[in-house]
Amino acid sequence: MPAGPLWVNAGEASGDLHGAMLLEALRRKDPSLTFVGMGGGELRRAGLESLFSIESLSVMGITEVLGKLPKIFSLLGEIKKALAERLPRAVIVVDAPDFHFRVITAARALNIPVYYHISPKLWAWRPGRAEFIRANVRRLISILPFEREFYRGFGMEIDYVGNPLVDLVDYPAIAGITPMPGRIGLLPGSRKKEIADLMPEFAEAARLLRQRLPQLSFACLRAPNISEDRLRALWPNNLPIEFLPPENRWAAMRRCQMLFAASGTVTLEAALAGVPTLVCYKLSALSGLIGRALIRVPYVGLPNLIAGHEVFPELLQADCNARALTARTLAWLDPQGPDNPLDQTRAKLDEIRAALGPPGAVDRAAEVILEDLQKL
């Protein structure tokens, strides 16, 4: 195997987490490996020499990105320069296609092989970009079972390894935790803009819900890159809430009867933890219009896409408001009929957990990369 470090590039909090898990698996299998690149706290703790920080890309939505384009292109230029100086034996990018396709282009211009961990969600929009991956990526590693058929449509056989969250959430370790009656968990995301949009709606919904069900309690689980002060600044002082650190968040989720969560990886974590969740997301009006025109799938929540039907209600754009959150919550916590809708939802989550396969996905991903590196 050639000398030199492996370059790992993550562009957001979920990629930072998945990248760190992969780095640790690679190091377990080959302790001589060294790593450099772009990441956040999780990758740094796992041993990455982080030359660039994921906080530089903490944006969402099409119009929101426009204001940061000069900074993003400057960052890409710095990454290209660092790649030329370090000449890693390979580049591993994690998700975030809009940014990473440019990193891949820079790597291939230097004849550096590229591995794509957590295949981009091209099935949702812009599927034609699969041709770029076929031309520039040595191995594409998938963690969602339905992606295999999508890429076969482009003549590609990808490496489906199972989902690393099966190991991370560790359902057997938390299955015995009894949810606290009336406890609602809040997961407003890891990007400043989505938090600023969602927390006020969550707070107003909490106020309305406590008028109807005074026994309710609320706990906010912050993302690793978000300070408690930022979250507190968006929550009324006269509305009781507990702010919790990101460590052991799956047990914290499990203690809740239900969750409000920003759309993203965390909704799949919630499904694996067995907690009914309302999927929430708001973009600017223009970004929302463009997204509706381009997105090709019926759901945005990963649990719903895996199940093939709506398991978690999705409250998006104009529907993501305090009154809608209140109505959906009351339908679960204060049902008017004889059925228990929370129990019905939890039963469906067992099916999603089974669909994601056995533990060990990240080790299988590491084996794919290491075996292929031997061929270089």
C-alpha positions in Angstrom: 0.0 0.0 0.0 1.4 3.5 -0.9 2.7 5.7 1.9 1.0 8.9 3.0 -2.2 9.8 4.9 -5.8 9.1 4.0 -7.7 12.3 3.5 -11.2 12.3 5.1 -13.6 15.1 4.2 -16.9 15.7 6.1 -19.1 18.7 5.3 -21.7 18.6 8.1 -22.5 17.3 11.6 -23.9 13.9 10.5 -20.9 13.4 8.1 -18.6 14.3 11.0 -20.1 11.5 13.1 -20.1 8.9 10.3 -16.6 9.9 9.2 -15.4 9.4 12.8 -16.9 6.0 13.0 -15.2 5.0 9.7 -11.9 6.4 10.8 -12.0 4.4 14.0 -12.8 1.2 12.1 -10.0 1.8 9.6 -7.6 2.4 12.5 -8.7 -0.8 14.3 -7.9 -2.8 11.1 -4.6 -0.9 10.4 -3.2 1.0 13.3 -0.4 2.4 11.1 -2.9 4.6 9.1 -2.8 8.4 9.5 -5.6 10.8 8.6 -5.9 14.4 7.5 -8.6 16.5 6.0 -11.8 18.4 7.0 -14.0 17.6 9.9 -15.5 18.6 13.2 -15.2 17.6 16.8 -16.1 13.9 16.3 -13.4 13.4 13.6 -10.9 15.3 15.6 -11.5 13.2 18.6 -11.1 10.1 16.4 -7.7 11.2 15.3 -8.1 13.4 12.2 -5.6 16.1 11.7 -8.4 18.6 10.8 -7.0 21.3 8.5 -10.5 22.7 7.8 -13.7 22.8 10.0 -17.2 21.7 9.0 -18.6 24.8 10.7 -17.6 26.7 7.5 -20.4 24.8 5.7 -23.2 25.2 8.3 -25.8 26.4 5.8 -29.0 24.9 4.4 -31.2 25.6 1.4 -30.5 26.9 -2.0 -30.9 30.6 -1.3 -29.2 30.4 2.0 -26.1 29.0 0.4 -25.8 31.9 -2.1 -24.7 34.3 0.6 -21.8 32.1 1.6 -20.6 31.2 -1.9 -17.5 33.4 -1.8 -16.5 31.7 1.5 -17.3 28.2 0.1 -15.2 28.8 -3.1 -12.3 30.2 -1.0 -12.5 27.1 1.2 -12.5 24.8 -1.9 -9.4 26.6 -3.2 -7.6 26.0 0.1 -8.5 22.3 0.1 -7.2 22.0 -3.5 -3.9 23.6 -2.4 -3.7 21.3 0.7 -4.4 18.2 -1.4 -1.5 19.1 -3.8 0.8 19.7 -0.8 -0.1 16.6 1.1 -0.8 14.2 -1.8 -2.8 11.7 0.3 -2.9 8.1 -0.9 -6.7 8.4 -1.2 -9.6 10.8 -0.4 -12.7 9.6 1.4 -15.6 12.0 1.2 -18.7 11.6 3.4 -22.1 12.6 2.1 -22.6 16.3 1.3 -22.5 16.0 -2.5 -22.9 19.7 -3.5 -19.6 20.4 -1.8 -17.8 17.1 -2.2 -18.3 16.8 -6.0 -15.9 19.7 -6.2 -13.5 18.1 -3.7 -13.6 15.0 -5.9 -12.8 17.0 -9.0 -9.8 18.5 -7.2 -8.6 15.1 -6.1 -9.0 13.5 -9.5 -7.1 16.4 -11.1 -4.2 15.3 -8.9 -4.7 11.6 -9.8 -5.8 10.8 -6.2 -8.3 8.0 -5.9 -11.6 8.7 -4.3 -13.9 6.7 -2.1 -17.4 7.9 -1.3 -18.8 6.9 2.1 -22.5 7.3 2.5 -23.7 7.7 -1.1 -25.3 11.0 -1.9 -29.1 11.1 -2.1 -29.3 11.5 -5.9 -32.5 9.5 -5.9 -34.1 12.5 -4.3 -33.0 15.1 -6.9 -30.5 15.5 -9.8 -30.1 11.8 -10.5 -28.0 12.5 -13.5 -25.1 13.2 -11.3 -24.7 9.4 -10.9 -22.7 9.6 -14.1 -20.1 11.8 -12.3 -19.7 9.3 -9.6 -19.3 6.4 -12.0 -16.5 8.4 -13.8 -14.7 9.6 -10.7 -15.2 7.4 -7.6 -13.6 4.0 -7.2 -16.1 2.6 -4.7 -19.4 4.0 -3.6 -20.5 2.9 -0.1 -24.2 2.9 0.6 -26.0 2.7 4.0 -29.6 2.7 2.7 -31.0 -0.6 1.2 -33.1 0.9 -1.5 -30.1 2.7 -3.1 -28.8 -0.4 -4.8 -31.6 -0.6 -7.3 -31.3 3.2 -8.0 -27.6 2.9 -9.0 -28.2 -0.3 -11.0 -30.3 1.9 -13.2 -27.0 3.7 -14.1 -25.1 0.5 -14.6 -23.4 0.7 -11.2 -22.9 -1.9 -8.6 -22.4 -0.2 -5.2 -21.3 -1.5 -1.9 -24.3 -1.6 0.5 -22.9 -2.3 3.9 -25.9 -1.8 6.2 -26.4 1.2 8.4 -23.8 2.4 11.0 -26.6 3.8 13.1 -27.6 0.3 14.0 -24.3 0.0 16.0 -24.3 3.6 17.2 -27.8 3.7 18.6 -27.4 0.2 20.2 -31.1 -0.5 20.7 -30.6 -3.6 23.0 -28.8 -1.3 25.5 -31.6 1.2 25.6 -34.7 -1.0 24.9 -35.4 -1.4 28.7 -35.7 2.4 29.3 -39.3 3.3 30.1 -40.4 6.6 28.5 -41.4 9.3 31.0 -45.1 10.1 30.6 -45.6 13.5 28.9 -41.9 14.1 28.1 -41.3 15.5 24.7 -37.8 15.7 23.2 -36.7 18.5 20.9 -34.0 18.1 18.3 -33.9 21.4 16.3 -30.9 20.5 14.2 -27.2 21.2 13.8 -27.3 24.3 11.5 -27.8 27.8 12.8 -30.5 28.7 10.3 -32.6 25.6 10.9 -32.4 26.1 14.6 -33.4 29.7 14.3 -36.4 28.7 12.2 -37.5 25.7 14.3 -37.0 26.6 17.9 -39.6 29.4 18.0 -42.2 27.1 16.5 -41.2 24.4 19.0 -41.5 26.9 21.9 -44.9 28.1 20.8 -46.2 24.6 20.4 -44.9 23.8 23.9 -46.8 26.8 25.2 -50.0 25.7 23.5 -49.6 22.1 24.6 -49.1 22.9 28.2 -52.4 24.8 28.2 -54.1 21.6 27.2 -51.8 19.1 29.0 -50.1 20.9 31.9 -48.1 17.8 32.9 -46.0 17.9 29.8 -42.3 18.4 30.1 -39.7 19.3 27.4 -36.1 18.4 26.9 -33.9 19.8 24.2 -31.0 17.6 22.9 -28.4 19.9 21.4 -26.2 18.9 18.5 -22.4 18.6 19.2 -21.5 21.8 17.4 -24.3 23.9 19.0 -23.9 25.7 22.3 -26.6 25.6 25.0 -26.6 29.5 25.0 -27.6 29.6 21.4 -30.6 27.3 22.1 -31.6 29.2 25.3 -31.6 32.5 23.4 -34.5 31.1 21.3 -36.6 29.8 24.1 -38.9 31.8 26.5 -37.5 32.2 30.0 -41.0 31.5 31.5 -41.4 28.1 29.7 -39.7 25.2 31.6 -37.2 23.1 29.6 -34.2 20.9 30.2 -31.2 21.3 27.9 -29.2 18.1 27.5 -25.7 17.5 26.1 -25.2 15.4 22.9 -23.5 12.5 24.7 -25.8 9.5 25.3 -28.5 11.2 23.3 -30.1 7.9 22.3 -30.9 7.0 25.9 -32.2 10.6 26.3 -34.4 10.1 23.2 -35.7 6.8 24.6 -36.8 8.5 27.8 -39.2 10.7 25.8 -42.7 9.7 24.7 -42.2 11.5 21.4 -39.8 13.9 19.6 -39.9 17.0 17.5 -36.9 16.7 15.2 -35.4 18.6 12.2 -35.4 16.4 9.1 -32.1 14.6 8.7 -30.1 11.7 10.1 -31.4 12.3 13.6 -34.9 11.1 12.5 -33.4 7.7 11.6 -31.6 7.7 15.0 -35.0 8.3 16.6 -36.6 5.4 14.6 -33.8 3.1 15.7 -34.3 4.2 19.3 -38.0 3.4 18.9 -39.3 6.9 19.6 -42.3 8.3 17.6 -41.2 11.6 16.0 -42.6 14.5 14.1 -40.3 15.4 11.2 -39.9 19.2 10.9 -38.2 21.4 8.3 -38.4 25.0 7.1 -36.4 26.7 4.3 -36.8 30.1 2.8 -39.9 30.5 0.6 -37.8 30.4 -2.6 -35.7 27.4 -1.5 -39.0 25.6 -0.7 -40.4 26.3 -4.1 -37.3 25.2 -5.9 -37.1 22.1 -3.7 -40.7 21.1 -4.4 -40.0 21.4 -8.1 -36.9 19.3 -8.0 -37.3 16.6 -5.4 -38.4 13.3 -6.9 -39.4 11.3 -3.8 -42.7 11.3 -1.8 -41.0 11.8 1.6 -38.1 13.7 3.1 -37.8 11.6 6.3 -35.4 8.6 6.0 -37.6 6.3 8.2 -40.5 7.0 5.8 -38.4 6.4 2.7 -37.1 3.1 4.1 -40.6 1.9 5.1 -42.1 3.0 1.8 -45.0 4.8 3.6 -45.4 7.6 6.3 -44.4 6.3 9.7 -43.4 9.7 11.0 -45.6 12.6 10.1 -43.8 15.3 8.1 -44.4 18.9 8.8 -42.6 20.9 6.1 -42.5 24.6 5.1 -45.8 26.3 5.8 -47.1 23.2 7.6 -44.1 23.4 10.0 -45.8 25.7 12.5 -46.8 25.6 16.2 -50.5 24.8 15.7 -49.8 21.9 13.4 -47.2 20.6 15.8 -49.7 20.9 18.6 -52.5 19.1 16.7 -50.2 16.2 15.7 -48.9 15.9 19.3 -52.4 15.8 20.8 -53.3 13.1 18.3 -50.5 11.0 19.8 -50.6 12.0 23.5 -54.3 12.7 23.9 -56.1 10.5 21.4 -59.9 10.7 21.2 -60.5 7.1 20.2 -59.8 3.7 21.8 -56.6 3.0 19.8 -53.1 4.0 21.0 -51.4 5.6 18.1 -48.1 5.8 19.8 -48.0 2.1 20.2 -49.0 1.6 16.6 -46.1 3.9 15.5 -43.6 2.1 17.7 -44.5 -1.3 16.2 -43.7 0.1 12.7 -40.2 1.2 14.0 -39.3 -2.5 14.7 -39.8 -3.1 10.9 -37.4 -0.2 10.0 -34.8 -1.5 12.4 -35.0 -5.0 10.8 -34.7 -3.5 7.3 -31.3 -1.9 8.1 -29.7 -5.2 8.8 -27.2 -6.5 11.4 -24.5 -4.5 13.3 -21.1 -4.1 11.8 -21.8 -1.8 8.9 -18.8 0.6 9.5 -16.4 -2.4 9.8 -17.7 -3.7 6.4 -17.2 -0.2 4.9 -13.6 -0.1 6.2 -12.9 -3.5 4.7 -14.2 -2.3 1.3 -11.8 0.6 1.3 -8.8 -1.2 2.7 -9.1 -4.2 0.3 -9.4 -1.8 -2.6 -6.4 0.3 -1.5 -4.3 -2.9 -1.7 -5.0 -2.9 -5.5 -3.5 0.6 -6.0 
